[in-house]
Amino acid sequence: MGPDFDNAFRADFEALLRWRRDVRRFRSDPVEPQDIETLLGLADLAPSVGNSQPWRFVLVESPDRRARIQANFERANGEALEGYSGERAALYSKLKLAGLRDAPVHIAVFCQPDPDQGRGLGRRTMPETLCYSAVGAIHTLWLAARARGLGFGWVSILDPTPLNAMLDVPADWAFIAYLCLGYAEEEHKDPELERAGWQPRTALSRRVFRR
């Protein structure tokens, strides 16, 4: 018989979802290695197509590699800024879009494109489900980190082309995400981009369709 997820647990779970935020402002306090191992163990419980567990976590600890990631971000961010003009460009230039300099833990997530594990089950017609599985592991890690009082940031403003070589991983691994992990400087229930005036959240009814 499975566990009883009572009303109190469901309320706490909803609070976890509401307080899960993309953190860009980190304290410099270190995260204990055992805590990182625990979080990765929880992420590894995520569902995956054919039980393939295609995610590959790379702990980026080298100061040189981190500096190169930071430089990659700065180039990509500058190029992104050129895509805006006027007030929107001015606002973009003020946004803090990554916590790379301060976060004590950096994790790059890749997807093994055709792992032996799973023996191909469920992915013959949709091989992209391997990468979707890796994203599911990231979300599991995100919630697990937040439940333990840790902040989590997903850095998407990167040129993925050089990252495999930069991080010395197989060339055929698909880059999925670069993550920052640590203790947040401040806690907020609403998204930072909403507070900054970039984009408010919209009603669920705009994203539900019936056929």
N, C-alpha and C positions, 0 to 999 in steps of 0.2 A: 504494500500500500504506500502510495506517495505521500509527501509532506502536505500538511494543511496550511495553505497560504490564506490566512485569515484577513479580515478587513483591515486590521492594523498594518499588516504587511503590505497589502495592496495600496494603502494610503502612503506608506513610506516609499513604495516603488514609484508611485506617481510623483512624489516630491523629488525623488532622485532624477526622474526624467525632466522635470521642470527646472531643476537646479543644475542640470548638466549644461555646461557652457564651454564654448571654445575660448580657452584662456590664452592671452598673449602677454600677461604681466605676471612674472614669476618672482618669488623670493629666491635668494641664492642658497637657502638651506638644502643640504644634501638629502637625497632619498636613500634609505637603507637598501643595500643590495638584496637582502631577503625580501623586502617589500616588492622590489622589481620582479624578482623571481616568482613571487606569489601572484602578482598581477598577470604576468605572462602565462602562468599556469591556468589562471581563470580564462584568459583570452583563448587558450588552446581548447577550452570546452565548447567553443562556438560551433554551430552546425556547419557542415561542409558537404558539397555535392559528392555523393558516393563515399562519404567518410574519408575523403582524400586529404584533409588538413593541408591545403596547398600553401598556406601562409609561411613566410620566412621572416623572422624578426632579426634585424641587425642593430645591435647596440653600438651607436656611434660615440666612441669615447676619446678618440684621438683629437687633440686640439687642432692639428693641421687639417684633418678632414672636416671638422666643424667649421673652421675658418673658410674652407672652400665652399661648403654648403651656404654659409652666410653670404659669400660673394656671389654665388649663383642666385640666391634670393634677391640681392640688391639689383643685379642686372635685370632679372625678370620683373621685378617690381617697377623699375624705371621704364621698362618697355610697356608694362601695363598702364602706367600713368599717361603715356603718350596716346593711349586710346581714348582718353577723356579730354574734355575741354571746358573752359569757363568755370562756373561754380562747382560743377561735379569734379573737375580736376583739382580744384583748390581743396575740396573736402577730402578727396582721395589722398592727397599728399599729407594730410594731417592724421590719417588713420594709422593706428599701430596694428600691423597685419601679421606679425610673427614675434615669438618670444625666444628666438634662437640664441640671442646673446646671454640671456639670463637663466633659461631653463637648465637645471642640472642634469636632466636625462634626455637624450636624443635617441629616437628609435625610427629606423627606416623599415618600412614594410614592403616586401616583395611577394610575388606570387610565382610559385613553380609552375611553368606552363603545362606540363604533361607528366605529373608525378606517377610513378608506378603504383603508389598507394591509391586505392579506390578502383584500380583496374578498369578505368574508363567509364565506370557506371554513372549514368545520368548526365554525361557531358558530351556525348557523341554529336548530338544535334545542336547543343548550346555550350561550346567550350568556354565561353565567357563566364559561365557559372563558377569556374574556379576563382576568377578574380572577385566575383560577387561574394564568394565564401570568405575571401581574405578581408573584404570590407566588413562582413559580419563579425569577424574576429576583432577588427579594430573597434567596432561599436561596443562589443563586449568588454574590451579593455578599457574603453572610455568610461563606461558605467562603473566598472570595478574600481577604477582610479577615483572617480568622484565619490563613491561610497566610502572610500578610505580617506577622504579629505584632501585628495590630490587634484591639482589642476591639470588639464590636458588640452593641448592645442594641435590642430592639424594644419600644417603649412602646405598650401596648395600652389603658392606662387613660386614655382621652381621650374627650371628647364630640366625635364627628366632624362634627356639624351645622354649626358655625361655621368649620370649617377652610378650606373653599374660599375664602370671603371673606377670612378672616384672612391667607391666603397668596396672595391675588390670583391665583387660577387659575380657569379656566372652571367655572361652576356645575354642569355635567353630568359633570365628572370624578368618578370614584368614589374616595373615599379608601381606601387599603389599609393603610398603615403609616406610623408615625413612628419613625425610626431614629436612634440615637446611635452615633457612631463615634469612636474614639480609642484611645490606649494604655491598657491595663488596669492598675489599681493592683496587682492580684494575679492569679495563674494558678490555676485549679482544674479538675480533670477531672470533678468531679461538679457537678450543678446547685446553685445557691445555695439554692433553695427546699428542696432535700433536706437540705442542711446545716443550714438553719434549722428543720427539723422540720415544714415545711408539708405536703409530700407526697413520698414516695419514688417512684422509678421502679418499675414492675411488670414482670412477665415478659411476653415477646413472645407466649407461648402464649395469653394472654388476648385478644389482638387479631388472631389468625389463625383463619379459619374455612374449612371445606371443605364444598362442596355437591355 
